[in-house]
Amino acid sequence: MRHDPRPGHAREAARVFLKRGAQAAVIQAGSERNLAVWPGGELRLPKIPVKSVDAVGAGDAFAAALAVQMAKGRSLAEAGPFANAATALATTVFGARAGLPRREAVARLLAEVQAGAKSG
């Protein structure tokens, strides 16, 4: 399937995966956000503004953080923002391995983002 960055097309692509049996799909929806879709809902994950220097490994950081959070029993709606924060931090360092953030750093960034969303 060819990637189309428009959000409506990302939603359509996610629905194709759901129809094929996936329980959920997370699709990059352009340069501004990712989109998580599951049978009961959808979650927009806006990109977190950071000083990005290298995107190598960002997708791996997202997948790993999402998997760990969901293995802990978190829902996709709870795990998605954590994975999104891991992705943002992964882009602030050169290299895939060096860019993988520690859980504590991800939690701090997510808390900052959530606090800013509440106050702003």
C-alpha positions as CSV (number, residue, x, y, z in Angstrom):
1,M,0.0,0.0,0.0
2,R,1.4,3.4,-1.0
3,H,1.6,5.9,1.9
4,D,-0.4,9.1,1.4
5,P,0.3,11.6,4.2
6,R,-3.2,13.2,4.2
7,P,-5.0,12.4,7.5
8,G,-8.1,11.1,5.8
9,H,-6.0,8.7,3.8
10,A,-4.2,7.6,6.9
11,R,-7.5,6.8,8.5
12,E,-8.6,4.8,5.4
13,A,-5.3,2.9,5.5
14,A,-5.7,2.1,9.1
15,R,-9.3,0.8,8.5
16,V,-7.9,-1.5,5.8
17,F,-5.6,-3.1,8.4
18,L,-8.5,-3.5,10.8
19,K,-10.6,-5.1,8.1
20,R,-7.8,-7.6,7.5
21,G,-7.8,-8.6,11.1
22,A,-5.5,-6.2,13.0
23,Q,-6.8,-5.2,16.4
24,A,-5.3,-1.7,15.9
25,A,-3.2,0.3,13.5
26,V,-0.9,3.3,14.0
27,I,-0.2,5.2,10.8
28,Q,2.0,8.3,10.2
29,A,-0.5,10.9,9.1
30,G,1.7,13.5,7.5
31,S,4.5,15.5,9.1
32,E,2.2,16.9,11.9
33,R,0.9,13.7,13.6
34,N,0.4,10.0,13.9
35,L,-3.0,8.4,14.0
36,A,-4.0,5.3,16.1
37,V,-7.2,3.6,15.1
38,W,-8.9,0.6,16.7
39,P,-12.4,-0.8,16.4
40,G,-13.7,1.4,19.2
41,G,-12.0,4.6,18.4
42,E,-9.2,6.7,17.2
43,L,-6.5,8.9,18.7
44,R,-4.6,11.7,17.1
45,L,-1.0,11.9,18.3
46,P,0.4,15.3,17.4
47,K,4.1,15.6,16.9
48,I,5.8,16.9,20.0
49,P,8.0,19.9,19.1
50,V,11.6,19.2,20.1
51,K,15.0,20.1,18.6
52,S,15.3,17.2,16.2
53,V,18.6,16.3,14.7
54,D,18.2,12.7,13.4
55,A,15.0,10.7,12.7
56,V,16.9,7.3,12.5
57,G,15.3,5.0,15.0
58,A,12.3,7.1,15.8
59,G,9.9,4.5,14.5
60,D,11.7,1.8,16.5
61,A,11.4,4.0,19.6
62,F,7.7,4.4,19.0
63,A,7.1,0.7,18.5
64,A,9.2,-0.3,21.5
65,A,7.5,2.2,23.9
66,L,4.1,1.3,22.6
67,A,4.8,-2.4,23.0
68,V,6.1,-2.0,26.6
69,Q,3.2,0.1,27.7
70,M,0.6,-2.2,26.2
71,A,2.4,-5.2,27.8
72,K,1.9,-3.5,31.1
73,G,-1.9,-3.5,30.4
74,R,-2.2,0.1,29.2
75,S,-4.8,0.7,26.5
76,L,-3.7,2.1,23.1
77,A,-5.2,5.5,24.1
78,E,-2.9,5.4,27.2
79,A,0.2,3.9,25.5
80,G,0.0,6.1,22.4
81,P,1.0,9.4,24.0
82,F,3.9,7.7,25.8
83,A,5.2,6.2,22.5
84,N,4.8,9.6,20.9
85,A,7.0,11.2,23.5
86,A,9.6,8.4,23.0
87,T,9.6,9.2,19.3
88,A,10.2,12.9,19.9
89,L,13.1,12.2,22.3
90,A,14.6,9.7,19.9
91,T,15.0,12.4,17.3
92,T,17.1,14.7,19.6
93,V,20.2,12.5,19.4
94,F,22.2,11.2,16.5
95,G,22.0,7.5,15.9
96,A,19.4,4.8,16.4
97,R,20.8,3.1,19.5
98,A,22.0,6.3,21.2
99,G,18.6,7.9,20.5
100,L,16.6,5.4,22.3
101,P,15.3,7.3,25.4
102,R,15.1,6.0,28.9
103,R,11.7,5.5,30.4
104,E,12.2,8.2,33.0
105,A,13.0,10.8,30.3
106,V,9.9,9.8,28.3
107,A,7.7,10.1,31.4
108,R,9.2,13.6,32.1
109,L,8.6,14.9,28.5
110,L,5.1,13.4,28.5
111,A,4.3,15.1,31.8
112,E,5.5,18.4,30.5
113,V,3.4,18.1,27.3
114,Q,0.3,17.2,29.3
115,A,0.9,20.0,31.8
116,G,1.3,22.5,28.9
117,A,-1.9,21.2,27.2
118,K,-3.9,21.7,30.5
119,S,-2.5,25.2,31.0
120,G,-2.6,26.3,27.4
